[in-house]
Amino acid sequence: MSSHSERHHHHAEFFGKKVDEFFHPIETAQKKIAKSYYAKSQNGYAPVETITITKKQPVRSFGPPPTAPVAPPAQTDFSIPCHLLRVGDLVILQKRPTQIIRITTSAATGQHRYLGVDLFTHKLIEENCVVSHPSPSVVLHTMLTPAFKQYKVIQAGEDIPLYLQTEAGELKTGVAVVAQGDLTKKINDAFGNSPGAVRVLVISDGTQELIVDFKRVHGDYKL
């Protein structure tokens, strides 16, 4: 076959394929796919390599790990002007909760001096008030008084243990009651008349608690 005939044959075959692809696109594509799979099977088809992508972890800076915020401790005392204190009130003397039994005032300086009884150890404690000068013309005389906790009375009465409930819902028993003023009988009578509406006021010296007073709350209800 001459070179002219060969070129004519190749051109006819090329244009024939293009015309076939144009008029029969789906069948042509299927033939190409089948031919490709056949060639792979003849040459030994190798599976496609899988690629695993891992998320890069952020680089952590040096230093202590972050910590959760911690709630501040509950306040155990607060200051009060000396002219508001009276005999029988509770104050902090020498870092101890005490009840005032005597108040004296210096005529020269106006400074107050307190004598009290430790509510837990029953020892006498004496201390002067705190004097501060926030401005040249102002002089403040203050003392620390204990902060009270309020516990709900759950059970009370003669020959019955006193059961209390804290604000967090914890049940407590065996908390001592101050001996002055027949307070235990007053709490029992108040609970008998208004169960569920009685709250006791409690102070602490850091290791033990003591009931020093009580009150009734509005909205009495039966347990």
C-alpha positions, 0 to 999 in steps of 0.5 A: 500500500502506498504512503498516500493510501496509508495516510488516507486510511489513517485519516478515515479511521481518525475521522470515523472515530470522531464521528462515532464519538460525536453521535454515540458518546455514551457507547464510546465512553463505555468502550473506553472504560471497558478497554481500560479495565481490560488493560489493567487486568492484563498487566496486573491491576494494583489497588490504589494506595490509601492516604490517611490524613491526621489532624496536626495537634497544636503545640502547647506552650511551656508552663503550668496547665490551666486551672479552673477558677476557684470560688473565693472563701466565705467571709468569716468576719466583717468590721463594724463601727464601735459606737454601734456595739453594746454589752452582750454583742459578739465580736472578734477579740484576739482572733477569737469569737467572744461576747462582750461583757464590758466596754470602756472608753479612753477620755483622752483618745476616745479609744474603746477597750472591750472585755469579752468571754470566748464562746468556745473556751469561756476564757476572758479576752481583752482588746482595744478597738482599731483606730484608722485615719482615712483623712486628716479630719476623720478618725474611725474606731472599728471592731471585727464581728463574726459572720453568721451562717444560717441553718434550717431546723429540720427536727427539734424538741425535748429528748430529740436530737437537733437536726439542721440543714445547711444551705447546700442541703447537708444535714448536721446534728450534734452542733452545740448551743450556747448556754446563755439565755436558755436558747435550746428551749426557745428553739424547741418551742419555736419549732413546735409552733412553726416547724419548717420556719425556724433558722438558727444562727451559727458561728465557727472558730475554724474547727467547731460550730456553735449556735448563738441565736435563732429566728423565724422566717416568713411563709411558715409551712409544715414539714 
